[in-house]
Amino acid sequence: MEYYTGKKIMKYKAVYYVVVGPRSNGKTYWWCDKALDHYVDDNKQSAYIRRFDSDILPQNIEALYNPHDISKKTKGEFNGVEYKKRAFTLVYRNDDGIITKRDLKPFCYCYALNVWESAKGADKGDIDWILFDEFMTRRRYLANEFIIFQNVLSSIIRDRLDVTIFMMANTVNKYCPYFKEMGLTRVQDMKPGDIDLYRFGESGLTVAVEMCGENQKAKQLSKYYAFDNPQLKMITEGSWEIQSYPHCEHSVRKEDIAYKFYILFSDTLICGDIVAKDNYLFILYHPHTGNHTPNDDDIMYIPVHDGALLHCVTLSEQRTRLHSLISKLIGEGREFYSDNTTGEVIRNWKINQLHMIA
């Protein structure tokens, strides 16, 4: 197998298909190709979703269907596509590149989450495949993005029961908020080649999740990225992308720790030690271990308010001088990490903080 194929996961007949894997292994191509076949064979349209409207501008998206053999699929009736008014339509171009025939309707409409209001009234009647490409990012997610995504789906689906949603992404963010919002609790432990199915009671909702395995073409190409750098494993092995974070070069003794605070993010509890070492004050993050269970007397950053005076949702809630100190140390970058995985948790927590204070 040179490139990705979704034939295996499609056997699960789910409502949502979530496909995660290495870059450039053909995920987007395969699902777009099947959506095009769905239109040619069954006259069913599709929707293609991205996070930002800049992603669906003509200069950024009009080449999406260039690799697909339109002439073969349509038996010569059409030989290309036209992208206009955020929609792809089949066309026939003569030898001079002039469009001499245009299909009666688009086969794919494009939407962006950050301008989701424009999707209201987007029901086109025949859309029954929705593709959300690059749903994961290492940059900022939109505030309340999952709810925005659901609103866009609602605007497209309306009252139909035959719509299927496909979500594709590279392994760029192990702590993607979609996993928690959708109750996909086992994604972080999946290995390449695994497929997992989630059922949600009697609702009829099913989500099939695939961690793409390595394909032959990717294996051959990996020689170009085989440097000793853990971040490149996302390309060569399909591993989760993890940055390298600064580790503390000096041993920290119990007496060096002036204060402790806690961060709960994505069901992971991280302890932040405020360390005074050699006249330098810094934070050392590490996974919470030990017998102490954080309580109302501990400073703790949590997803939602629980009424405890020392518990906060955002760094801007500087209720005590110690809260202010924590915010100051983070703002000045005086931070070290016990390991890179802890660094990933804190990085994603900080991104979430930007949404909370916006």
N, C-alpha and C positions, 0 to 999 in steps of 0.2 A: 504493500500500500504506500504510494508516494505521498498522497495528501489525505486530509481528513475526509471521512464520510460519516454521515449521520444515520446510516441504515440501521445500525445496532440499537441506538437509543430510540429511534422511531417505533421500534417494536413494542415499546412500553405503553404506547397510546395514552400519553399524559395530556394535561391541559397546558402546563408550562414545561418547556424544555430548557434547561440551563446547561450551557456547554462552556467549559473553561479549559484552557490549554495554552501551549506555547504560541509565540508570535508566528505569523506567516505560515501557518500549517494548513490553511485552506478552509477554516471554519466559516468565515463570512462568505467566501465564494460558494461553498456547498449549499448553504441555506438560501442564499439569493438565487442560486441556480434552480433549486427545487421550487422556490416561490414562483419563478418564471415559468417552469414546467406546469405548475398548478394553474397558472393563468392560461397558457396555451392549450392545455388539455381539458381544463374544467371551467374556464372563463371566470375564475375566482381571482380577485385582486388582493394585493398585500399592502401592508404599511411598514415603513422602515423608520425606526426611531433612533435619534442620537440625543446627546445631552444638551448641546448648544446649537443655536441657530446658525452659527458660523460653520458648523460641521456639514450643514446641508445647503450651503451656498453653491452655486454652479461650479465655481472653480475648485471646490473641495470634494464634490460628490459626483459630478457628471460622468466620471470615468468608472463608476462603480460596476456598470454592466459591460464595459469594454471587453473583458476577457471571455465573455459568453458567446457561443456560436448561435447568434440570433437566426441567421439564414437557415441553418440546419434544423433548429427547433421549429421554425415556422414553415419549413419546406419551401423556402425561397420567397414567401410572401413579403417578408420584411428582412432587412439585413442590418439593422442598427436600432438605436434608441435615441430619443430626444428628451432632455431634462428641461422642463419649463414649468413655472408656477409650482415648484416643489412637488413635481410628479414626473415619473418616467412613462413614456409612451413609445410603443413600437413604431418604427418608420422604415421606409425604403428610400435609400439615397442612390442616385444614379452615379455614373462614373465621374461626374463633376462635383459630387458631394451635395447636390441639390435634392431636397426632400420632394419626392414625387408622389408619395403615398404615406398617409398617417393613419394609425389605427383609430377607431371610433372613441376609445376611452383609454385612460392610463391603466397600466398594469400594476403600478406601485406608487403610493403616495408617501411623502416624507414629512416627518414631524420632529420638532425639537422640544425637549422638556422645559427649557428655560422660557419659552414663549407658549406654554401649553394652552393659554387662553385662546390662542388662535385655532386650537384643535376643537373647540366647542362647535358642535354642529358638523363634525367631521365624518359622520356616518355616510358612507358611500354605498351602502347596501350590499355589496358583494365582497367586502374585505373579510377574509376569514383566516388569514395568516398575518401575524404581527411580529416583526423582527426588531429586537432592541439590540443594537450593536455597541460594543465597548461599554457595557453597563458598569464595569469596574474601572476605577481610575486611581492613580497615585496623587492626583491633584484634588482640589476641593469638589465635594459633591454639592448639589444644590440644597438649600435649606428645605427640610421636609421633603426630600426628593422622592422617597418611595410613595408618599401620598400623591405627589404630582404625577408620578408614573401611573398610578392606579386611576387617577382622574382622566389622563389621556386615554387609557384603555377603555374606560367607561364611555368616553365621548365617541370612540370608534365602534365599540361593540354594541352599544345600546341594548336591545333586548334579544339579540341573537344568542344561540347556544352552541354554535358550531365553530367558534373562533379558537384558534390555537396560538399561543405566545411562545416565541423562541428568543432566548437571551444568550448572547455570545460575548466572551471576554477573554483577554489574555490573563495569565496568572500574575497580576501586578499588585494585588492588595488582598492579603490573607484575611484582613479584618473589614472587608467590604460590608457596609451597613445593610445591603440587600439580603445577605445571608441571615442576619438576625431578624430583620423585618418579615422575612418569609418563613422563618422557623427551620432553616436549613442547618441544623446543628452539627452535622457530621462532615461538612464540606472540607474543613481544615485538615481532617485526617484521611482524606481520600488519596489514593495513589493513581498514577497514570494508568488509564485503562479501565478504571472503576466506573460503574454506573449505579446510582442509588435512587430509590423511589420513595417519595414521601406521600402519605395519604392523610387527609385531614377530615377525620370523622366520617359522617354521613353526607357531607356537603357535595361530594363528587369531585372536589378539587384534588388533583394529583400533580406532583412536580417531579420530573425525572432530571437528575443531575449527572452530568458526565464529566469526568476528568480525562481529557484527551490523552491517549497514549502516544508514545513516540512513533513517528512514521519514518519510512525509509529515506525520504527526501530530506527531512529535518536532520536525520542522523548523519547523512552525507555532508550537509551544510554546516554541521556543528564544528567542523575543523576550523572554521573562520573565527569562532568565538570561544575557543577552548583555553583561554588564559585563566590563570589562577585568581579568579575574582568571583566571589559567591553570587554577585548580582547577575552574572552571565548565565547561571544555571537555569534561569527562566527561559533562555533561548535554547541552550543545549540539551536540557533535560525536561523542560516543562515545569520546573520547580517554582514555588512561590518566590516572587521578587522580594528580596530583603536587603536593605541597605546595610552598610557598615556604620556603626555608631561608636562614639568615643567611650572607651572603657577607662576606669580609674587605674592609673599606673601604680598607685600606692595602696598598701593594705590599710583597711579601715577597721579600727578597733571599736569595741562597744563604747568606750569612753570618748571616742571622737564624734559620736552621734549626739547632736544637741537636741533635735526634735525628730519626730516621725509624722508623716501624713500618708493618706491612702487615696488611690484613684481606682474607681471601679469603671471599667469600660469593656464593652462587648463580653460581659460575663467573666472578665479576667480582673483579678485584684492585684494591683501593683502597689508596693510600698516605696515611698520616697523618703530616704534618710537625708536629713539636713546635716551635713558633715562640716565640722570646723577642724581644718587640718593645716598646720603650718601657716597660721594667720590668713587662711583662705577659706571662704564659705562656699559650699556647693551642694548640689542635690545628687544623690546616688540612687537610681531606680533599680529595683529588683523585684522578682515575683514574691508575693507575700508567702512566707512560711512561718512555722512556729505555732504555738498554742494560743497566742493572743488573737481574739476575734475583735475587729474594730467595732467600737460602740459610739454612743452619743458624745463621749468625752474626747474622741479623736477627730482631728481635722480630716475630712474625707470629701472627695469630689465624686458626686454620684449623678446618674442620668436624670433623676427627677427629685424634687424637694421632698423630704420626709419629715420636716418639722424640727429636726435637731439643729440647735443654734450653730454648731461648728461644721455642719454638713452643708456644702454648697454645690451648685450645678456649674457655675462658671467662675473663672479666675477673677472676674471683675467684682465679685461679691467679697470684698475685703473686710470681713466683719471684725477681725482682730489684727493686731500688729503682726502676728505670725502668718495670717493669710496674706498680708501685704508683702511680707518677706518672701514667701513662696512665689508670688507673682513677680517680684523683682528679680529673683534668681533665675526664673524661667525666661523672663524678658531679656536678661543679660546673657543667656546661654550658658549659665554655670551649671551644666548638667552632664552626668556620666551614667552609663548603663552597664548592668551586670552582663548582658548579652544582647545580641542583635534582635532577637525576637521581642524582648522587652522594649527595645527601641522602636520597633514597629507599632506596638500597642500605644506607646506614648505619642508617637508621630500622628497616628490616626485620632487619638484623643484631642490633640492640639488642633487638628483640622476641624473636628467637631466643635471645638470651642469657638472657632471663628464664626460658625453658624449661630451658636447660642448667643453671642454678644452682638451679632449684626442687627 
